[in-house]
Amino acid sequence: MAASAAVRSSMGLTFRLSRVMPDCNTCPLNRLKSCVSGAANVQRRGSFDSFRTINRNLQTSKGLYHSEEGSSNAEDPEDVVNVVYIDRSGKRIPVKAKVGDNVLYLAHKHGIDLEGACEASLACSTCQVYVSADHFDKLPEPEEREDDMLDMAPMLQENSRLGCQITLTRDLDGIELTLPKVTRNFYVDGHVPKPH
Amino acid sequence: CCSPKVCIVGSGPAGFYTAQHLIKARQDVEVDIYERLPVPFGLVRFGVAPDHPEVKNVINTFTLTARNSRCSFYGNVNVGKDVSIEELQQAYHAVVLSYGAEGNRRMGVPGEDLAGVYSAKDFVGWYNGLPSCQELSPDLNCETAVILGQGNVALDVARILLAPTDILKKTDITQPALEALVQSQVRRVLIVGRRGPMQVACTIKEFREMVNLPDTRPEMMADDFEGVKEALKDLPRPRKRLTELMMKTALEIPSEKEQERQSKASRVWAFRFLRSPIEILANPDNSRTVGIRLAVNRLEGSGDGARAVPTGEVEDVTCGLLISSIGYKSLPIDPSVPFDSHKAIVPNNMGRVQHTAGLYCSGWLKTGPTGVIATTMNNSFDTARSVVEDMESGTVDVSAARPGSQSISGLLEERGVKPVTFSNWEKIDSLEMSRGEASGKPREKLLTVEEMLQVARK
């Protein structure tokens, strides 16, 4: 009983993970532009069928899944990951998240203004966050494509990562994610200081 | 008492991100976005390369903003011609100029106006369906194309010239451009810069795409990288990674598999450094270009501040297509708006236009034409913050009501100008997408303003 519940729970996790952060860019369907549900086709389908919307639906239905199961409650402490977002004004926003949550969509769910212009497709750097020192090394190494996009981010720091590429695990409990302060360094003559 | 009304001129990323931030920051503000074309989104629609569809996802964010009850879109309105900045300033509490950079920097060399010579801005506009560039009809019947400039736009152009058309035909590239590229004889593209490898303006993502471009091989020159290895350790991360990749491409012996791939490739691309244009060479009857005369430079100094100094040596390169990708440039919109013609921007302090209360700017018009969408986003949020600060401090007096679009709509009607609403645009959008479906493309763009207006008004 417990074993099968655990299996179903973990499959649920996998299901959630795969929905939360699909990597379309390695999928042959996407390469051949034959995928009908990927981010690349958002505009094709016309409107709000974006990852952002799909993801939100998924988050709210998660409780249902668990209560159907009847085997674990939605507040399973094993599943909780405590996260603190520090917004651009320096305000600390603690969030009770779950294992498998995606940092970008979690921020959206809690009204934190972390932009995700390209909708998690590694084609922009607007979801850049600074990761707390204690947790930075616990993250898996960024793939080359994430590093490429980070290179373009304004105010890049040693502890910069793209929020859309961070999936929460128990290890990351207590993680603090700081949104870069938007620079006010534009000079009167329009000169933009080069990042260094 | 009354809602503050803000007018934004330009519906590209700068305009929309400024609107987004304003609407979020104040629950009472109403934002009207004016756009010269019947269709919104500026360079996201007309600049981003067709094979970079993920970059265009930002359109979903902009659409959310446009559909907000406190935001209205007015397409087909030419600010500066159909309505003046002064009239907008009278109708709104604040006016934000976000109309970008529609001009381009000239090379300033003889032969610049010969057939076969194009600005990258026009070439990109052509393959992306910008109505004013549809008559470009570039002649692709030559083996070698030279691109001057080594920024991301230059690499986009190179990639579009060399990408297998099987890939391009699944994108939103225009049908006429696709057909021209299918017929193209171009097999070799040289991407030429004044300075050296450590001064290139492109970013690693775009360079990596060239390295991985199917059916092509690189022809970088090892000599160009003399002394570069030693300089690597002092470079900031983004510059270091890019330089390492360029060096690897130029110096490393490829794996057997890669060597085989390269030997089968039918197309070649190369970076050429330390070369500046002196003259564009013409055919005997002086009607089109057959090549370019380049000055050979040496570098003085290092890093971003390195200067290209002519050595006196000169080199001629044969080519039938020359694309100049040396920068976009903003143009003045209205004599009443201060304009710095040297820097080609509107002089400002944190988005507040100098000497002009209630007037702001965001995007490339504010900082010059460089940076990616993230840069423009930050820049626009900054300007929006300045607007909100000014409203809160009373610098912008929102206690007195302003008519906003009510009076402007009246003026436009008198002048026979019929704006395109966001719902009208959505008809164009639907039609383009359904047309695209038939050929396996995300959309088939409408290519003339007339057609756009016709569909908008159905």
HADDOCK unambig.tbl for C-alpha pairs under 7 A between the chains (distance, minus, plus):
assign (segid A and resid 33 and name CA) (segid B and resid 170 and name CA) 6.93 0.50 0.50
assign (segid A and resid 40 and name CA) (segid B and resid 53 and name CA) 5.98 0.50 0.50
assign (segid A and resid 40 and name CA) (segid B and resid 54 and name CA) 5.55 0.50 0.50
assign (segid A and resid 44 and name CA) (segid B and resid 433 and name CA) 6.20 0.50 0.50
assign (segid A and resid 44 and name CA) (segid B and resid 442 and name CA) 5.27 0.50 0.50
assign (segid A and resid 117 and name CA) (segid B and resid 57 and name CA) 6.47 0.50 0.50
assign (segid A and resid 117 and name CA) (segid B and resid 58 and name CA) 4.55 0.50 0.50
assign (segid A and resid 118 and name CA) (segid B and resid 54 and name CA) 5.64 0.50 0.50
assign (segid A and resid 118 and name CA) (segid B and resid 55 and name CA) 5.35 0.50 0.50
assign (segid A and resid 118 and name CA) (segid B and resid 56 and name CA) 6.87 0.50 0.50
assign (segid A and resid 118 and name CA) (segid B and resid 57 and name CA) 4.90 0.50 0.50
assign (segid A and resid 118 and name CA) (segid B and resid 58 and name CA) 5.51 0.50 0.50
assign (segid A and resid 119 and name CA) (segid B and resid 57 and name CA) 6.42 0.50 0.50
assign (segid A and resid 121 and name CA) (segid B and resid 54 and name CA) 6.19 0.50 0.50
assign (segid A and resid 123 and name CA) (segid B and resid 54 and name CA) 6.03 0.50 0.50
assign (segid A and resid 123 and name CA) (segid B and resid 55 and name CA) 5.45 0.50 0.50
assign (segid A and resid 124 and name CA) (segid B and resid 55 and name CA) 6.83 0.50 0.50
assign (segid A and resid 124 and name CA) (segid B and resid 374 and name CA) 6.82 0.50 0.50
assign (segid A and resid 125 and name CA) (segid B and resid 374 and name CA) 6.19 0.50 0.50
assign (segid A and resid 126 and name CA) (segid B and resid 374 and name CA) 5.27 0.50 0.50
assign (segid A and resid 148 and name CA) (segid B and resid 204 and name CA) 5.96 0.50 0.50
assign (segid A and resid 148 and name CA) (segid B and resid 205 and name CA) 5.64 0.50 0.50
assign (segid A and resid 151 and name CA) (segid B and resid 238 and name CA) 4.68 0.50 0.50
assign (segid A and resid 154 and name CA) (segid B and resid 375 and name CA) 6.89 0.50 0.50
assign (segid A and resid 182 and name CA) (segid B and resid 378 and name CA) 5.74 0.50 0.50
assign (segid A and resid 184 and name CA) (segid B and resid 350 and name CA) 6.84 0.50 0.50
assign (segid A and resid 184 and name CA) (segid B and resid 382 and name CA) 6.78 0.50 0.50
assign (segid A and resid 186 and name CA) (segid B and resid 350 and name CA) 6.11 0.50 0.50
assign (segid A and resid 187 and name CA) (segid B and resid 349 and name CA) 6.61 0.50 0.50
assign (segid A and resid 188 and name CA) (segid B and resid 347 and name CA) 6.74 0.50 0.50
assign (segid A and resid 188 and name CA) (segid B and resid 348 and name CA) 5.48 0.50 0.50
assign (segid A and resid 188 and name CA) (segid B and resid 349 and name CA) 4.63 0.50 0.50
assign (segid A and resid 189 and name CA) (segid B and resid 347 and name CA) 6.02 0.50 0.50
assign (segid A and resid 189 and name CA) (segid B and resid 348 and name CA) 6.84 0.50 0.50
assign (segid A and resid 190 and name CA) (segid B and resid 347 and name CA) 6.88 0.50 0.50
assign (segid A and resid 190 and name CA) (segid B and resid 366 and name CA) 6.39 0.50 0.50
assign (segid A and resid 190 and name CA) (segid B and resid 367 and name CA) 4.71 0.50 0.50
assign (segid A and resid 191 and name CA) (segid B and resid 367 and name CA) 6.66 0.50 0.50
assign (segid A and resid 196 and name CA) (segid B and resid 236 and name CA) 6.32 0.50 0.50
